[in-house]
Amino acid sequence: MAKLSTGYTLGVTRQQFLCAMLRSEGHDIDYIAQHAYDCTDGDGSLDPDKFMKAKATVRKNFRNPKVMAAYKEILKEFMADYMGPAIRKVGEQINDPNGWLANKAANDVMSRFYAEVLGEEDKKIVVQVEGMPTLGTPDK
């Protein structure tokens, strides 16, 4: 995550970047507020007023298009590690003897990647597993 380590290249502040990073790790608003902003009083206890302001700031951050763009970039970088194993898993499922699972995997691949791979759009793809009835229009 070298290029994303500060957030400045994405046009967001350090705290906004931290909010996006924590959200991409799956944390909720309360956790993000407490870890991205100082919400404590003088003795280290949670200050309710500071905490409420921090939560409001976190919510405001996630309405900011630049913060959301940073969040998406962080997710892309995190997800790159999982794409290969996910594609392998779908490949295993396509060859599964369970027709429903094979059909689901094939439909997932076709619906997500058909247009990108073949450069075509607006085409409906129907994948039919052996043993399923032929699809068509109902008889009159």
Buried (B, 14 or more C-beta within 10 A) or exposed (E): EEEBEEBEEBBBBEBBBBBBBBBBEEBEBEBBBBBBBEBEEEEEEEBEEBBEBBBEBBEEBBEBEBBBBBBEBBBEBBEEEEEEEEEEEBEEBBEEEEEEBBBBBBEBBBEEEBBEEEEEEEEEEEBEEEEEEEEEEEEE
